[in-house]
Amino acid sequence: MPSVKYTRIEITQEAYMALEAEAILQGKTLKKLASEMILKGASKKALNFVQESAVSIESNLNFSRDKLSRVINDIGTTKINIDAGVMENVEKSLADEGYQGAMLYVAQHMASVQRDELFRILTTCQLNRVPSAMAVDIIRSLKRMQGGK
């Protein structure tokens, strides 16, 4: 089964040599061994996040209005003005790639205060299992409340 290709990462020469030696000793490919080692080293919180984001990709069609109201109340209003272009890209990432894609976009393109606020909003939606299409609508309504269009 072909696997998805991800952005390459750079590691130190010493780490690469150790990985290569360990792969030979275990009879595994570099890719398989590196993936196993990364997953073993990842926190439980990170692993849960990945698992929940995979499950949350549009599986909850019976999301009630009451629960949506509770999520919006939990988020509250934001005092941080986030650029409309950035918000559009977050919305697009959320719609196309789900929470994981949106959070990755935010991590790569936002300043710390704005990043933290968007992480808070996205995490609140994700923990409440808000379908990503609804989360896009929530972000748009927050944008309107802060004076955006």
N, C-alpha and C positions, 0 to 999 in steps of 0.2 A: 504494500500500500504506500503510495507516494506521500511524503510529508510536506507540510507547508514550509516555505523558506522564510526565515526571519532575518532581520538586519544582523550583519556580522558584528562581532565584538572583538576588541583587541585585548590580548592578555600578555603578560610578561613572558619573556623567553624561558625563564625558569619554570613558570607555571605550565607552559606548553610542553617543555621537556618532561616534566613530571607526569602530565596528562598522557603523553605519548608512551612513556615507560609503563604507566599503570594500565593503559589500554592493551599493551602487549602482554603484560602479566595476566590480565583477566580474559584475554582473547576477545575483546570487544572493539568496536570501531570508536574512533575519537568522538564522533557525534553522539553515539549511544552512551558512552561513559560520561562525557561532559554533561549531557542532559540528566543522567541519573544523579551525578554529583551536585548539580545545581538544585534539583528537586529535593535532595536530602538536606541541603543547606538552607533551603528557604523556610521562613517561619510558617507556623501553622496558619497565622492570619493571612499571609500572602497566598498560601495554597487554597484557603477557604474562599478568598476573594476571587481567584481564578475559577474555582469550581462554581461559585454562585453566579458569576457573570456569564458562564456558559449556560447555566440553567435558566437565567433570567432573560435570555434572548427570545422575547415574545411568547413565553409559555403561559402567561397569566392573562387569559382573556376575560376573566370574571372579576376584574378589579373594580371594586365598588366606589361610588361617589363619596361615601363616608370615609373610606380609607384614603381616598385622594385628598379630601379636605384635611384630614389629620396630617398627611405628609406635608401639605402646603403650610399648615400651621407650624409643624416641626421646623420647617425651613425658615419661616418668618420672612422678613424683608432684609434685603442686603443694602448696605450703605456704600458698597464699592461699585464704582462705575466701570463696567467692563466694556471694552471696545466692541461695537456692533459687528465688525468683521470677524473678530475672534469668536464672538458668540455664535455667529452663523457657522463657523467651522466646527465649533463644539457640537452644535445641533446636528450638522451633517455627519460628523464622526459617530455621534450617538445613534443616529438613525441607521447608518450604514454598518457600523462595527460593534454597536452595543456599548455597554458601560466601559469595558476594557479599552476599546478604541478611543472613546472620549477622554478617559482619564490619561491615556498615553499622550493624546494631543495636548491636553492641559499641562501635563508635566513637561513637555518639550517646548511649549510656546508661551507660557505665562510667567509673569513676575510673581514673587513669592506670596504677597498678600492676595492677589487675584487668584492665584493657583490654589491657595488654601481655601478660599471661599468657594470656588467651583468644586473642589474636592469634597467640601462639606455638603454642598447641594447634591452632587452626584452620589455620594455615599449614602445620604439620607434616602434618596430615591431607591438606590440599589438594595439597601437593607430592608426597605419596606416592599421590595419586589414589585416596584412600579415598572410596567412594561416600558421599554425605551422610547416607544412612540409617544407615550404619555409624558415621559420625562422631558422630551423635546417641548411639548406643550407647556409644561411647568416652567421650563427655562424661558420660554417666550413670554409667559405671563409675568415672570419676575422682571424681565427686561422692560415690559410695559409699565410695571409698578415703579421702576427706577427712572422712568422718563424716556426710555428708548421707544422705538417704533415697533 
